[in-house]
């Protein structure tokens, strides 16, 4: 199991990760909504094609920081600040862990297959912490 911070931004994720890279070094990967495969679905309403879908900073010491622009597009949406990302080995474990985490909280994205993971879900627990739970991804981290 890997637990990694996933920071949500109000439209300035690319700028933030460029800055983090300048300060911390390492290797940065930034994917815009326009980088999504054509068969992956539509960009969420109100979200610009150049909004950051996923950013990752792989640090020289092996650390990893990930983030994205708030997918609500209005930047007053449900996800701001830190979203904890958990990568698990299979869908059954994703379903079990996600159900436990969001018990008494809110489901924002039920467990579903995406172009970047065979099982992905998002929600907020009853304590206000945002979670992303997924099967280990083949997408660049």
GUFI-661608 format. One record per atom (N, C-alpha, C): residue in one letter; y, z, x. Coordinates in pm, whole numbers, padded with zeros to 5 digits, always signed. Example, Ala and Ser with C-alpha at 12.3 -4.5 7.8 and 13.67 -1.06 7.14 Angstrom:
A-00569+00780+01319/A-00450+00780+01230/A-00330+00780+01320/S-00225+00708+01285/S-00106+00714+01367/S+00003+00787+01290/
This chain:
X-00118+00000+00085/X+00000+00000+00000/X+00123+00000+00089/X+00219-00081+00052/X+00346-00085+00124/X+00459-00055+00026/X+00546+00038+00061/X+00665+00069-00019/X+00785+00027+00064/X+00867-00061+00004/X+00981-00116+00077/X+01106-00113-00010/X+01222-00077+00046/X+01345-00080-00034/X+01384-00223-00068/X+01429-00242-00191/X+01476-00371-00241/X+01611-00346-00304/X+01715-00391-00240/X+01851-00359-00281/X+01904-00468-00374/X+01963-00429-00487/X+02020-00523-00583/X+02171-00530-00564/X+02224-00651-00569/X+02367-00674-00545/X+02434-00739-00664/X+02564-00729-00670/X+02644-00787-00778/X+02703-00921-00735/X+02616-01012-00688/X+02660-01146-00654/X+02694-01166-00508/X+02681-01063-00424/X+02718-01077-00284/X+02602-01047-00189/X+02480-01072-00233/X+02362-01044-00151/X+02362-01125-00021/X+02393-01254-00030/X+02394-01338+00090/X+02492-01283+00193/X+02611-01248+00149/X+02712-01192+00239/X+02662-01061+00302/X+02601-00975+00221/X+02551-00847+00271/X+02441-00866+00374/X+02344-00955+00346/X+02233-00974+00440/X+02277-01045+00567/X+02376-01131+00558/X+02432-01192+00678/X+02495-01084+00765/X+02566-00992+00702/X+02628-00881+00774/X+02521-00790+00835/X+02418-00752+00756/X+02312-00666+00808/X+02246-00731+00930/X+02224-00863+00922/X+02164-00936+01034/X+02254-00930+01157/X+02385-00949+01138/X+02480-00942+01249/X+02477-00804+01315/X+02463-00700+01235/X+02467-00564+01285/X+02333-00520+01344/X+02223-00552+01274/X+02093-00498+01310/X+02004-00593+01389/X+02036-00721+01388/X+01950-00818+01456/X+01832-00854+01368/X+01726-00903+01432/X+01606-00940+01358/X+01613-01082+01306/X+01532-01109+01205/X+01526-01242+01145/X+01556-01229+00996/X+01643-01316+00944/X+01681-01310+00803/X+01633-01436+00733/X+01582-01417+00611/X+01543-01526+00522/X+01619-01505+00392/X+01691-01608+00346/X+01765-01599+00220/X+01731-01720+00135/X+01681-01694+00014/X+01646-01799-00081/X+01738-01792-00201/X+01801-01904-00234/X+01888-01912-00352/X+01806-01947-00475/X+01863-01925-00591/X+01795-01965-00715/X+01761-02114-00711/X+01845-02194-00648/X+01821-02339-00640/X+01701-02372-00551/X+01650-02276-00474/X+01531-02297-00391/X+01402-02279-00469/X+01412-02233-00593/X+01293-02213-00677/X+01223-02346-00701/X+01090-02348-00697/X+01019-02472-00730/X+01054-02518-00872/X+01055-02648-00894/X+01092-02705-01024/X+01005-02653-01137/X+00878-02626-01109/X+00787-02580-01214/X+00786-02428-01232/X+00878-02357-01166/X+00881-02211-01173/X+00960-02159-01293/X+01024-02246-01367/X+01103-02202-01482/X+01250-02221-01456/X+01329-02179-01553/X+01473-02197-01546/X+01540-02079-01478/X+01656-02107-01420/X+01739-02000-01366/X+01784-01914-01484/X+01781-01779-01469/X+01827-01694-01579/X+01967-01733-01623/X+01995-01729-01755/X+02127-01767-01806/X+02239-01687-01739/X+02347-01756-01708/X+02462-01690-01648/X+02452-01669-01498/X+02340-01707-01438/X+02322-01688-01295/X+02343-01821-01223/X+02431-01824-01125/X+02464-01946-01053/X+02346-01992-00968/X+02332-02124-00948/X+02224-02177-00864/X+02228-02125-00720/X+02347-02086-00672/X+02356-02034-00535/X+02339-01883-00527/X+02312-01817-00641/X+02284-01673-00639/X+02157-01650-00558/X+02150-01537-00491/X+02035-01507-00407/X+01919-01456-00491/X+01808-01531-00488/X+01686-01494-00557/X+01610-01390-00475/X+01611-01405-00342/X+01536-01315-00254/X+01594-01324-00114/X+01616-01209-00054/X+01658-01202+00086/X+01572-01099+00157/X+01541-01126+00282/X+01462-01032+00361/X+01516-01030+00502/X+01526-00911+00557/X+01565-00893+00696/X+01449-00822+00766/X+01379-00898+00854/X+01271-00843+00933/X+01333-00791+01062/X+01325-00660+01080/X+01390-00596+01194/X+01299-00598+01317/X+01360-00592+01436/X+01281-00599+01559/X+01173-00490+01570/X+01199-00374+01508/X+01102-00264+01517/X+00993-00271+01410/X+00992-00379+01331/X+00891-00394+01226/X+00941-00351+01089/X+01060-00295+01080/X+01116-00257+00951/X+01148-00379+00867/X+01157-00359+00738/X+01186-00468+00646/X+01280-00418+00537/X+01389-00490+00518/X+01482-00464+00408/X+01486-00590+00324/X+01472-00575+00191/X+01475-00690+00101/X+01582-00668-00005/X+01624-00777-00070/X+01722-00766-00175/X+01741-00896-00250/X+01827-00891-00353/X+01859-01007-00435/X+01984-00976-00515/X+02045-01082-00569/X+02152-01061-00666/X+02089-01017-00797/X+02159-00933-00871/X+02112-00884-01001/X+02078-01003-01089/X+01955-01010-01135/X+01908-01125-01212/X+01968-01134-01352/X+02039-01031-01396/X+02102-01040-01527/X+02218-01138-01524/X+02277-01159-01406/X+02386-01253-01392/X+02521-01200-01434/X+02524-01093-01513/X+02654-01041-01555/X+02702-00930-01462/X+02619-00888-01372/X+02647-00785-01274/X+02687-00652-01336/X+02658-00636-01463/X+02662-00506-01527/X+02525-00482-01589/X+02425-00548-01535/X+02290-00546-01589/X+02214-00420-01556/X+02083-00428-01567/X+01996-00312-01556/X+01965-00271-01413/X+01976-00362-01319/X+01936-00331-01182/X+02057-00334-01090/X+02089-00220-01032/X+02195-00210-00930/X+02152-00105-00830/X+02189-00123-00707/X+02152-00028-00604/X+02015-00059-00549/X+01929+00039-00540/X+01798+00022-00479/X+01689+00006-00585/X+01604-00089-00559/X+01485-00112-00641/X+01367-00098-00546/X+01276-00007-00574/X+01162+00015-00485/X+01056-00090-00515/X+01012-00160-00410/X+00911-00264-00421/X+00778-00212-00368/X+00673-00222-00448/X+00538-00182-00405/X+00449-00304-00408/X+00381-00332-00297/X+00286-00442-00289/X+00145-00385-00289/X+00062-00435-00379/X-00074-00386-00397/X-00174-00501-00383/X-00302-00469-00364/X-00399-00575-00332/X-00444-00663-00448/X-00434-00616-00574/X-00484-00698-00685/X-00414-00665-00816/X-00434-00753-00915/X-00367-00741-01044/X-00403-00610-01116/X-00528-00571-01110/X-00569-00448-01179/X-00491-00328-01126/X-00473-00323-00997/X-00397-00212-00938/X-00249-00222-00974/X-00195-00344-00979/X-00056-00363-01023/X-00040-00310-01165/X-00131-00347-01255/X-00122-00303-01394/X-00132-00151-01405/X-00223-00088-01330/X-00241+00058-01335/X-00117+00130-01283/X-00070+00090-01165/X+00045+00157-01104/X+00171+00135-01186/X+00194+00011-01232/X+00314-00018-01310/X+00316+00063-01440/X+00203+00067-01510/X+00197+00144-01635/X+00230+00291-01611/X+00180+00346-01503/X+00210+00486-01472/X+00355+00508-01438/X+00413+00417-01362/X+00553+00433-01321/X+00649+00423-01438/X+00626+00329-01530/X+00721+00308-01639/X+00688+00389-01764/X+00586+00473-01758/X+00553+00560-01870/X+00674+00647-01902/X+00730+00632-02022/X+00850+00704-02061/X+00979+00638-02014/X+00966+00522-01951/X+01083+00449-01902/X+01098+00316-01975/X+01141+00213-01902/X+01167+00081-01962/X+01097-00028-01883/X+01034-00120-01955/X+00976-00239-01893/X+01079-00350-01900/X+01118-00405-01785/X+01212-00517-01782/X+01139-00650-01771/X+01026-00650-01699/X+00942-00769-01684/X+00798-00721-01687/X+00723-00749-01795/X+00583-00708-01797/X+00505-00777-01685/X+00388-00727-01655/X+00304-00788-01551/X+00277-00933-01590/X+00313-01023-01500/X+00298-01166-01524/X+00273-01238-01393/X+00216-01358-01402/X+00200-01443-01284/X+00331-01518-01261/X+00372-01527-01135/X+00492-01601-01098/X+00457-01699-00987/X+00554-01779-00947/X+00528-01873-00839/X+00513-01801-00704/X+00559-01674-00694/X+00551-01603-00568/X+00447-01492-00566/X+00384-01463-00680/X+00282-01358-00685/X+00192-01378-00806/X+00063-01352-00792/X-00027-01361-00908/X-00006-01250-01011/X+00065-01145-00971/X+00096-01036-01065/X+00225-00968-01019/X+00327-00971-01106/X+00458-00915-01073/X+00514-00848-01197/X+00578-00732-01179/X+00638-00659-01291/X+00761-00583-01242/X+00856-00562-01335/X+00976-00485-01304/X+01003-00386-01416/X+01053-00269-01379/X+01088-00170-01480/X+01166-00056-01418/X+01204+00036-01505/X+01277+00156-01463/X+01200+00276-01516/X+01177+00374-01428/X+01104+00493-01472/X+01194+00586-01552/X+01139+00691-01605/X+01216+00784-01690/X+01319+00864-01612/X+01316+00849-01479/X+01413+00918-01394/X+01527+00826-01352/X+01521+00699-01395/X+01627+00603-01364/X+01601+00518-01240/X+01485+00535-01176/X+01454+00456-01056/X+01397+00321-01098/X+01451+00213-01037/X+01403+00078-01064/X+01285+00046-00973/X+01182-00017-01031/X+01060-00051-00958/X+01024-00198-00974/X+00971-00256-00867/X+00907-00387-00869/X+00767-00365-00813/X+00666-00409-00887/X+00527-00389-00846/X+00461-00526-00845/X+00391-00558-00735/X+00337-00692-00723/X+00214-00697-00634/X+00135-00803-00652/X+00028-00832-00558/X+00093-00888-00432/X+00038-00850-00316/X+00091-00899-00189/X+00121-01047-00199/X+00236-01085-00153/X+00291-01219-00170/X+00260-01310-00053/X+00248-01439-00082/X+00237-01540+00023/X+00376-01595+00058/X+00475-01556-00017/X+00613-01601+00004/X+00668-01535+00130/X+00758-01600+00203/X+00817-01535+00320/X+00885-01406+00278/X+00860-01298+00353/X+00921-01170+00321/X+01053-01152+00388/
